[in-house]
Amino acid sequence: MRSLFDANRLNSELSNAFIDFEKRIPNLYKVSELYLDTNDPTKKFKSEFFLLRRFFGFLKAFLITLLKSNFNLEPRSEIKGDVLLVSPYINKIKGNNFFFGDIQNHFHNLKKTTVDLRIFNGVPPISDYLGEKDNSSLNVLYLPSLSLNENILVFKELLKTFKDFSIAIKEEKDPIKKELLRSIKKRLFSRTNFFNFYLSAQLDNFIKENKFKYALVTFDGSPWERIFCKKFKSLNKTGRVAFYQHAPITEKSYSLFNKYPKLLNPDHIYCSGKGPHSIFLNKISFLSNIHILGSRKNIQDSQKRNFNKEESVLFITQGSSRDIFILYKIALRLAFQERKIKVKVLLHPAVYLGLSFKFLNVALEFFLSNFKCDSVSDENTFFKSKFMVYFSSSLAIEKMFYDIRPIHLTNSSNNNPLSILVDKENPNLSWCTEANDFKDILNIINSEVNLDSKVEKYSKQNAKIFSQEYFEPFQITKEFFSDY
């Protein structure tokens, strides 16, 4: 069906599927393939994964959780707090929440307590997550593993969902919808979907045991967010759920704007600043409670005006392994070809690329003295870098105050959050620029370092204003709790 290869039509079909098949396939909202991949909107439907490879991932996940089953059947004591902060688990971050920063201090100023719940969303290995211990000093919680019996029930739920898909496909008359359901059904037994169903069971236990009034959930269109939303609102009738946009978005961030059945939609959406707030207001008509909350990424104009820049280029990656390796290869090529330039690849802290990548990277760093790849950086990295190459990273917006010229490497989605700052007719003449390939990047790097657009809209100063308005300071007042 050709329509499934068109991103806009596919997005519409996916959104409608929740409503059309909600009753016939009750667990439909847990399935990952119902959420459009904005980096490559059609990849899940263009190519078939190898059946054995996909099923092996599912089987491995199931066996690991069986081995890690919770045999301690004693109920946990009730956890109390005014606001439940919910975000993905990052095994490299043990202290303050990577997504919320010091937001708990702002709530504490209003005499409100917070609890920090970190969710496993597929990476890194599940064994890392299940081995974590709650941190009482920071009020950080992790969902405990399921019992042996609950693990079996998760598997049964997947089997039931597979059967529901089969019946719905048989009964469906519309060829487009039938094809869509078939595509999703083929991928049902995957590692990702197993963990979605596993999380659903974990949340059943957690929410029944703890009656929080308000949950603030990170929002980037991932399946687990909708799973949490439905569980929280259905098991806690007086509870409210707010989604918090914390990362860059564009008009093409399809999965953030879809209307779903009521229990899958949040009561509020909070944004990091004016820029994203404006996009949400333009794209969402079914929800009026859209407000600005602010962000930990807000940077006031740096006091260090005269940056001691080096001949250095920073490659900023995001979560997609596909995009990471594209940038990694280009960075390596630049380091090989331009030995006088320091090249660093900055990995997102949530990324897990396995041991083989670590060994390969150590070897490459040994032979290339001007190349480094790491997930940790200090402010000096940004103070000294002249350029940063990215696909769609919040750092590209956040760190513009350090006079780093952003270079967006165009990809299949062309999902550049700085697009409005790029002069499309003469991209190399605007401070925020774009490149199609390695050659373009090299030309920009070798251009005039202090180049700045004479057109105010595309100037460095306007880019800094854009950054300030995209990630504003946290602004939490008593009105946040007005609908309790």
N, C-alpha and C positions, 0 to 999 in steps of 0.2 A: 504494500500500500504506500503510494508515494507520499501521501499526506503525513505519514509518520516520520518522514525525513525532513520535514519543514519545522523549524524550531517553534515558530509561533503557533502553528496548527497543533503540533505535538503538545505544547504547553496547555493549550485549550482543552485538548482531549484528556490530558492527565488530570487537570483541575475538575473537569466534569465527571470523571470516573469516580471520584470520591462520593459525589452526590448520587450518581446513577446506580452504583453498586454497593452502597453503604450497608443496606439490609441483606443483600444476597451474599456479600463477602464481608462479614463483620470485622475481620482482621486486616482489611485492605490498607488501612492507614499505617500499618506497621511495615509495609513493604517498601524497600528502598527505591525500587524502580518507578515508584509513583512521584518521585521528586526529581525535577529536571536538573541535570548537571549543567550549570551555567557556563562552565569552562569549555565544554564541548557538548552542546545540547542534544546531539543525535547519536553520540557514540554508543550508548547502551542499546540502541535499536538498529544500528548499522551492521554490527558484527556479532556473530555468535561466539560466546566463550566456549572453550572446550568443556564438554559435559563432565568428564572425569576430573579435570582440574578444579572446576567450580564445586563439584560434590565433595572432592577431597578436602577443600577448605572448610566446607560445612561440617564434614565428619570430624575433622581435626578439632574444630571449635567445640563440637558437642562432647567429644571424649575428654578434652581438657577440663571443661566445666564439670563433667561427671567426676573426674579425679579430684577436683577442687570443691566438691560438694560440702555443704555446711552440715556437720553432724551435731552441732550444738543447737538443740531445739529450744533452749531457754529464750523466752521473749526479751527483747532489749527494752530498757526503760524508755519512757516517752521523752522525746527531745523537744524542747520548747524554744520558741523564738518568734519575733514579730515578722521578720522577712527571711524567706528562704532564698538564698542566692544559688542558682543552678547553672553549671557550666561544664564543658568537657574536661575530662581528666587529662593532665599532661604530666607524665612521670618525672620530667626534669624540673617541675615547679612544685616545691614543697611549702613555700612561704605564702606571701600574699597572692591572692587570686590573679592569674595572668590576664584575665579578661576584665575583671572589676576593679583591680588595683586596691586603693584604700577606701573604697566606697563605704565599707562598714563604719569608718570613722564619721562619715557624714550622717549616717543613720543614728549612730550613737549620740551625736549632737542633738538629735531630736528625741532622745531617750527611747530609741528603738533598738532592739537586739537583732542580730543577724546570725544565721547558720549557713555555712558554706558547703553545699553538697556538690561533689564532683562526680560526673557521670562518665562511665566507660562508653565511648562511641565507636569502637572498632580498632583504635590504635592507642598505644602500642600493644604488645601481647596481653591477653586477658589475665595471664598469670601474674603480671606486674600489678595490675589493678587489684586483683583479689588478695594480693599479699600486703596491701597498704593497711595501715592502722590509723584510726581516727586521731586527729590532733585537737585535744580539748582546749589547749591554750589559744588556738586560732579559730576554734569552733568549726574545724574542717571535718566533714563526714564523707565516708565512702559506703556505697551500698554493699551489704554482705552477700556472699555467694548463696545460691539457692540450695535447698536440700536435694538429696538424691531423687526423691519423689517429685519435687517441683521441676527438676531437670527433665524427667520423663514427660511431665505434663507439657512442657515447652515443645518437646518433639511432637507430641500428639496434636498440639495446636497447629503446628506447621502442616501436619498431615491433613488435618481437618480443613485448613485453608486451601491446600492443594485440591482437595475434593470440591470445595466451594467454587474454586476457579473453574474446574472441569464442568460443573453443572451450569454455571453462568455462561460459559462459552457455548455449551450445547444449546442453551435457551436463547442466546442473543441473536437477533436478526440483523442488526446493523453490522455490515462487513468491517467498517473501520474499528468499531468498538471490539468486535470479535478478534481482530488481528492484534489490537492493543493488549487485550487480556491474554492472548496466547504468548505474546512476547514477554509479558511479566511472569506468567506461569512457568515458562522455561527456566527462569532465573530464581525461582522461589527458594530452592534449596542451596543457598549460598551462605558463606561465612557472615556477611553483613546482615542478611535477614535473620539468621539464627540469633545474632546478638541483639537485634531489634526486639525479637520475641522474648529473649532472655531478660532484657531491660524492662520490658512491660511487666513481667512477673515480679521482678525485683521491686518495681514501683508499687505494685499492688500491696506488697508487704509494708513498704516504708510509709506510704500515704495513709494506710489504714491505722498504723501505729502512732502516727504523729499528725496532729491537726494544725497545720500552719494556715494562717489567714491569707498570706500573700506570698507569691513566688515570683521572683524576677529571673527570667531565663534568657541566656544568650541566644541570639537569633541570627542564623545565617542560612536558613532553609533546609537544615538537616532533618532527617526523619525522626530522630529521637526527640526533637523539640515538640513535634505534634503528638508523639506518644505521651510525653510528660504532660502536655496540656490537657489531653483527653482524660488521662488517669487522675490528674489533680482535680479537675472540675467535676468529674463524675463521682469520685469517691469523697470529695469534700465540697458539699453543696454551697457552703458559704464562702469558699475560698476564691481568690482572684489570681489570675495569671497575667503577668506582663512580659512581653517579649522585648529584649534589649538588643538593638542593632549596634554592634561594636566594631564592625569591620567595613571597609569600603563597599559601596553598592553603586550600581548604575541603573539606567532605565532597562537594562537587559537582565537584571537579577530576578528572573521570572518567578522562582519558587517563593520569593518573599511577598509577592503581591497577590497570590491566588486566594480566592474565597473558597473556604472549605465548610463542611458541616459545622454547626455551632460549637460543639465541644472541642473542635480542633483549632478554632480561632481564639486568639488571646483576648482578654478584656481591654488591654492597653498595648500600645507599642511605644517604646521610648527610644529616642535617637541620640546619637553622639553629638549632633550639632545641627545648624541651620541647613547645611547642604543636604544631608540625608533626609532631614525632616521635610524639606520641600519635595523631594522625590516621592516619599511615601504619600504625602498629601495629594500629589498628582496621580498616583497610580492606584490608590486604594479608596474606594467609595463606600465600602460596607462597614467601615470602622471609623468612628469620629474621634476616639480617644488616642490621638497620636501627639506626643509631646517630646520636648527636648530634655534629656537627663544629663548630658555631658559625658566626659570620657576621661579615663586615666591617661590618655595619650595627648592630652592638651599640653602644649609647650608655649609658654610665654616667650616673647622675643628674647633670644639668648643674649646674656650680658657679654659673652665673648664675641665681640664684633669682628675682630681681625683673626680669622681662622688660619692656622698654619697648615695650609693644604699640601698634600704630597701628590706625587703622580700615582694615583690610586683609583681603582674602580670597584664598586661594591655591587654584587649581584644579589638581589633580595628575592628569596623564594617564598612560595606559599605552599599550602597543604598538598596539592596535587603532585604525585610522584612523576607524572608525565612532564609537567611543567618544570619541576625541579631538575630533571635530567637534561632537558633542553637548555636551561640556563647554565647548568654545570658544564656541559660540553662546550658551550660558547665561551665560558669563563676560562676553561682549560686552553682553548685555542688562543685566546687573547694572551694568556700567561706565556704560552710557548712562543708566540710571534713577537710580543712586545716585552722583552725581559726587563726593561727599565720601569715598567708599570707594575705596581703592586695590585694583585687581584685577590679579592676575597668573596667567597660565596657564603652568604648568611642563611642558614637553614631555619625554618620556622621551628620553634620549640616542640610543637606537637608532632613533628615528622619522625617517623621511624623507618629507616631504610635497610635495616638488617646488618649483621656482622660482616658480610661480604663487602658491602659498600664501605664500611669503616676501614677494613684492611686495605682496600683499593685506594681510599683517600689518603691514608697514612703513607702509602708508597709514593703516590703522586706528589704529596707535600715534601717528601724527602728529596725527590729529584728536581722539583721546581721550587726554588727558594722564594720566588715571588708569588707563590700561590698558597692560599689557605682556605679551608672550608670548616665552618664551625657553626654551632647553634647559639653561641654566646658572644656578646659584643658589649663593649663599654662605650661611653660617649665619645671617647677619642677616635673610635672607628668612624664616627659620623663627622667629627670635627675635621679629620684629615682627608676624607674622601672627596674627590672632585665630582664624581658621577655615580649614580646608582641606576642599575638596570633592573627592571621588574616587569611582571605581568599584571598583577593586581594585588598590591600589598599596602597595608595601612602605613607601613614605614615610609613609603614614597610620599605620602601626604604629611605624615607626622614630623619627619626630619628635614623638611625643606628650610626650616629656620637656620640650619647649619650650612646654608649655601651649597648644598649638593644638587647638582643639576639632574633631574629625573629623566631617564630614557625609557619610554614604554616600548617593550618588544611586542609587536602586534601578534596576536594568535587567532585561533579559529573563531573565538567569541568576540574579539576586538573589544574586550570588556575593560576599557581604560577608565579608572575613576577620575583621572585628570584630563579627560578628553576635552572639556570646555576651555582648558588653558592652553591647548595646542593650536597653533595657527595651521590650519589644514592645507592652505596654499603654500606656505613656506615653513614647514615644521621645524627645520633647523634654525630658524630665526626667532623662535619663541623659547623662553626659558625652559618650559616643560616641553619636551620633544618626543618624537617617536622614531622607531627604527623597524625595518622589515626583516633585516638579517644581520649577520656578522659584519658585512662590509659597511652597512649604514652606521652601526655602532662605532666602528673604527673611524669613520669620517667625522662623526660628532666628537669623539674623544680628541681627535687631532685638530679640531676647529679652535677658534678663539675661546680661551678659557673664560674670560670675563664677558662673554657675549650676553647681551640682554636685549629683549625686544623693545623697539621704540614705541610699539603699540601697548598702551597701558594694560589692556585686557590680557596680553600674553607676557607680561613682565614678571620679573622675579618678585617684586614687591606685591603684586596682585596675587601671586602664587602663595605667598606667606599669609596674606589675608584669607585666602581660600582655606588654608590649613587651619587657621585659628577658628574659622566658622564651621569647619568640618568636625573638629574635635574641640568642643568647648569645655570649660571647667565644669565639674559636677555642680549641679544646682538642684539640690533636694530640699524641698520645703514640706510643711505639714500637709499641703494639698496633695502630696503623693498618696496619702492615706485617706483622702476625702470620701471615697466610695466604700469604705469598710461598712 
